[in-house]
Amino acid sequence: MCDSKNIGRIGYVDVNPANFQEILDYSKEPVITIGEDGHFDDNGVVTASLLEDGEKLYMFYSGYQSCVKVPYLIFTGLAVSYDHGDTFEKITKEVPLLDRISGECGTRCVPYVIKEGNTYRMWYTSDYGTGWIKTPAKLEPYYDMKYMESENLFQWPRGGVTAITFANNDEHGICKCTVWKEDNIYKVIYSLRYMSKGYRLGYAESEDGIHFVRMDNKIGITVSEQGFDDDMICFAERIQIGNDVYLIYSGNHYGMEGIGYAKLVEK
């Protein structure tokens, strides 16, 4: 949810799992709001992913901080819920979980985390330390997807290894992924940012979860001919309910025009 200055807070919408078009409830107030002045998330927070670990539900989120010469910095925050997501408490407050490092100095954000045994595996977005690029629309960061792992949810390595990167010069952003394992293969859907058009979705596979092969032609979904998602489709989250698989995603202008969902259909 965004205010009149386009500063984001995090909320939720509850839907009927048998019919996603039936809205059951929604948060009247943000469950996570911006930090105090000077904190890493004082100019906006957006959700990244959820991790259910025991009785706790953790939310990884991205915190924005405004700058003068470039528009913003984005680093990772962490919050926890003890009531299945109705409310959240920030674990990271003044400083982020993933802070700037050499080579990743402007963005370390939107992580997706899973737990395998005692190991937490994270796929996240970061820049190259090479600054920003001028697109036809505005100044935008240059970032792709990295990977790292840890035995401690609250302590992560200084940096990661590249998991997915660009296929051509038109691409300049890879972010907000959703990862799952199927038939011993790691599969990922991610958002692709282009110079020439709005966001699209991509797809890749990996045997080890670290080195991915892009297979964007298999994604099976793109923008509509008209409507709330005719210019952009991004920030997808894969959800499986029984044997049904759904993809929840944001439409035009990063979801300002609406949130949609699709159902996987075998061909």
Legacy VTK file of the C-alpha trace (Angstrom):
# vtk DataFile Version 3.0
C-alpha trace
ASCII
DATASET POLYDATA
POINTS 267 float
0.000 0.000 0.000
1.356 3.440 -0.991
0.617 6.905 0.352
0.191 10.107 -1.652
3.985 10.373 -2.033
4.219 6.792 -3.361
5.950 5.580 -0.191
5.099 1.932 0.390
3.914 0.030 3.450
3.099 -3.685 3.675
-0.402 -5.079 4.053
-2.290 -8.255 3.200
-5.389 -9.499 1.417
-7.059 -12.757 2.487
-8.786 -14.701 -0.294
-10.777 -17.901 -0.458
-8.292 -20.626 -1.498
-11.051 -22.254 -3.546
-11.807 -18.973 -5.338
-9.110 -16.298 -5.401
-11.611 -13.713 -6.615
-13.468 -13.907 -3.302
-11.828 -11.463 -0.895
-12.408 -12.469 2.720
-10.502 -9.740 4.531
-7.680 -7.225 4.190
-5.404 -5.275 6.513
-6.908 -1.931 7.446
-3.512 -0.705 8.625
-0.003 -1.702 7.529
1.429 -4.809 9.168
4.910 -3.375 8.513
5.462 0.356 8.176
8.443 2.560 7.392
11.293 3.045 9.856
12.134 6.153 11.802
14.018 8.978 10.096
17.551 7.871 9.312
16.782 4.146 9.421
17.476 2.030 6.348
13.740 1.707 5.613
12.565 5.245 6.336
11.250 5.903 2.818
9.295 2.766 1.988
8.980 -0.958 2.621
7.851 -3.655 0.177
7.438 -7.369 0.777
9.942 -9.890 -0.597
9.025 -13.369 0.685
7.756 -15.418 3.610
9.472 -18.282 5.428
7.579 -20.565 7.804
10.091 -21.885 10.342
8.575 -23.830 13.212
5.821 -21.787 14.845
7.176 -18.522 13.460
6.458 -16.823 10.153
9.306 -14.631 8.916
8.897 -11.887 6.339
11.865 -10.672 4.348
11.247 -7.205 2.997
13.027 -4.428 1.125
13.619 -1.091 2.807
14.065 2.102 0.782
16.118 5.120 1.704
16.114 8.278 -0.419
19.313 9.760 -1.824
20.311 12.994 -3.557
22.428 12.004 -6.565
20.587 8.716 -7.166
16.935 8.087 -6.320
17.330 5.516 -3.543
19.146 2.644 -1.841
17.401 -0.698 -1.169
18.497 -3.163 1.511
16.885 -6.174 3.192
14.867 -6.165 6.394
13.413 -9.020 8.436
10.252 -9.216 10.527
8.547 -12.029 12.447
4.935 -12.974 13.113
3.751 -15.089 16.045
0.093 -15.127 14.947
0.270 -16.619 11.438
0.723 -13.295 9.671
-1.924 -11.094 11.262
0.783 -8.896 12.816
4.539 -8.590 12.382
7.371 -7.292 14.547
10.525 -5.926 12.978
13.724 -7.780 13.841
15.880 -5.363 11.858
15.262 -1.781 12.859
18.009 0.827 12.467
20.172 -1.224 10.087
19.322 -3.943 7.525
19.849 -7.687 7.568
21.768 -7.390 4.289
23.762 -4.171 4.243
26.008 -2.682 1.575
29.301 -4.343 0.763
31.949 -3.756 -1.878
30.486 -4.713 -5.246
26.932 -4.654 -3.875
26.724 -1.120 -2.590
23.318 0.118 -3.725
20.892 -2.804 -3.680
20.840 -6.046 -1.680
17.163 -6.812 -1.510
14.035 -8.899 -2.302
15.421 -12.232 -1.036
13.617 -15.536 -1.354
14.633 -17.995 1.387
13.974 -21.694 1.871
15.227 -24.052 4.575
16.784 -27.409 3.711
17.840 -29.367 6.793
19.692 -26.854 8.969
20.696 -24.661 6.014
18.932 -21.506 4.915
19.271 -20.889 1.172
18.779 -17.364 -0.171
18.339 -15.974 -3.673
18.465 -12.191 -3.703
18.958 -9.170 -5.960
22.052 -6.994 -5.889
23.862 -4.470 -8.031
27.390 -4.648 -9.400
28.695 -1.604 -7.602
28.683 0.075 -11.016
26.054 2.676 -10.290
22.917 3.474 -12.220
21.972 3.585 -15.882
19.851 6.058 -17.799
16.840 4.383 -19.402
14.367 6.109 -21.739
12.101 6.697 -18.739
14.412 7.493 -15.814
17.543 6.653 -13.878
17.408 2.992 -12.809
19.700 0.568 -10.963
21.543 -2.281 -12.659
21.101 -5.597 -10.809
20.822 -9.355 -11.231
20.290 -12.377 -8.976
22.799 -13.743 -6.457
22.820 -16.788 -4.172
24.188 -17.488 -0.695
23.463 -19.775 2.250
23.787 -19.757 6.024
23.212 -21.930 9.085
21.933 -18.844 10.930
18.864 -16.984 9.694
20.141 -13.736 11.191
23.736 -13.860 9.930
24.675 -14.115 6.259
27.942 -14.113 4.286
29.452 -10.854 3.080
28.461 -11.576 -0.496
26.940 -14.120 -2.847
27.638 -15.757 -6.189
25.786 -14.940 -9.393
22.885 -17.343 -9.988
21.061 -15.700 -12.914
22.277 -12.840 -15.090
21.381 -10.982 -18.280
20.815 -12.490 -21.721
21.209 -9.264 -23.716
21.832 -5.528 -23.455
18.121 -4.729 -23.261
17.873 -6.347 -19.815
19.097 -4.431 -16.800
17.229 -5.924 -13.836
16.510 -9.425 -12.498
14.628 -9.519 -9.193
11.816 -10.785 -6.943
11.954 -14.500 -7.546
9.919 -17.438 -6.294
11.781 -20.763 -5.936
10.601 -24.345 -5.534
12.031 -27.850 -5.924
10.353 -30.381 -8.175
11.694 -33.763 -9.339
15.040 -32.901 -7.691
15.333 -29.786 -9.858
15.317 -26.240 -8.484
12.936 -24.062 -10.448
12.567 -20.299 -10.303
10.278 -17.631 -11.703
11.713 -14.111 -11.613
11.030 -10.584 -12.818
12.917 -9.159 -15.801
13.371 -5.427 -16.246
13.959 -4.152 -19.778
15.123 -0.900 -21.344
12.552 -1.121 -24.133
9.437 -2.216 -22.226
7.973 -2.879 -18.812
8.690 -5.862 -16.588
8.136 -9.416 -17.812
8.542 -12.799 -16.090
11.337 -15.312 -16.707
11.945 -18.939 -15.789
15.075 -20.994 -15.078
16.155 -24.402 -13.724
19.133 -25.676 -11.751
20.398 -28.995 -10.426
22.141 -27.433 -7.411
20.104 -24.273 -6.829
23.157 -22.133 -7.517
23.857 -22.259 -11.254
20.677 -21.748 -13.267
19.929 -22.231 -16.955
17.470 -19.689 -18.282
14.419 -21.075 -20.082
12.299 -17.944 -20.420
10.365 -19.415 -23.340
8.766 -21.868 -20.873
7.281 -19.222 -18.568
3.835 -19.591 -20.155
2.496 -16.157 -19.214
2.974 -12.595 -20.448
1.145 -9.257 -20.518
-2.501 -9.152 -21.559
-3.724 -7.488 -24.721
-5.595 -4.971 -22.593
-6.350 -4.304 -18.952
-4.452 -3.815 -15.692
-1.501 -5.943 -16.875
-1.165 -4.969 -20.552
2.156 -3.158 -20.040
3.835 -4.951 -17.137
3.748 -8.270 -15.304
6.111 -8.738 -12.366
6.830 -9.710 -8.725
5.226 -13.138 -9.005
4.721 -15.630 -6.194
4.020 -19.308 -6.848
1.508 -20.968 -4.508
0.419 -24.612 -4.537
-2.887 -25.638 -2.955
-3.401 -29.382 -3.192
-2.760 -30.282 -6.821
-3.466 -26.745 -8.063
-0.654 -24.298 -8.760
-1.250 -20.548 -8.874
0.854 -17.526 -9.700
0.007 -14.246 -7.981
1.582 -11.228 -9.692
1.579 -7.456 -9.979
0.324 -5.612 -13.038
1.089 -2.233 -14.574
3.199 0.297 -12.695
4.517 -2.307 -10.240
0.985 -3.323 -9.273
-0.534 0.128 -8.877
-3.238 -0.836 -11.388
-3.913 -4.171 -9.730
-2.814 -7.604 -8.586
-3.712 -10.654 -10.636
-3.468 -14.417 -10.482
-3.099 -17.242 -12.963
-3.654 -20.975 -12.662
-1.239 -23.515 -14.125
-2.792 -25.513 -16.947
-0.981 -28.532 -18.369
-0.793 -28.546 -22.155
LINES 1 268
267 0 1 2 3 4 5 6 7 8 9 10 11 12 13 14 15 16 17 18 19 20 21 22 23 24 25 26 27 28 29 30 31 32 33 34 35 36 37 38 39 40 41 42 43 44 45 46 47 48 49 50 51 52 53 54 55 56 57 58 59 60 61 62 63 64 65 66 67 68 69 70 71 72 73 74 75 76 77 78 79 80 81 82 83 84 85 86 87 88 89 90 91 92 93 94 95 96 97 98 99 100 101 102 103 104 105 106 107 108 109 110 111 112 113 114 115 116 117 118 119 120 121 122 123 124 125 126 127 128 129 130 131 132 133 134 135 136 137 138 139 140 141 142 143 144 145 146 147 148 149 150 151 152 153 154 155 156 157 158 159 160 161 162 163 164 165 166 167 168 169 170 171 172 173 174 175 176 177 178 179 180 181 182 183 184 185 186 187 188 189 190 191 192 193 194 195 196 197 198 199 200 201 202 203 204 205 206 207 208 209 210 211 212 213 214 215 216 217 218 219 220 221 222 223 224 225 226 227 228 229 230 231 232 233 234 235 236 237 238 239 240 241 242 243 244 245 246 247 248 249 250 251 252 253 254 255 256 257 258 259 260 261 262 263 264 265 266
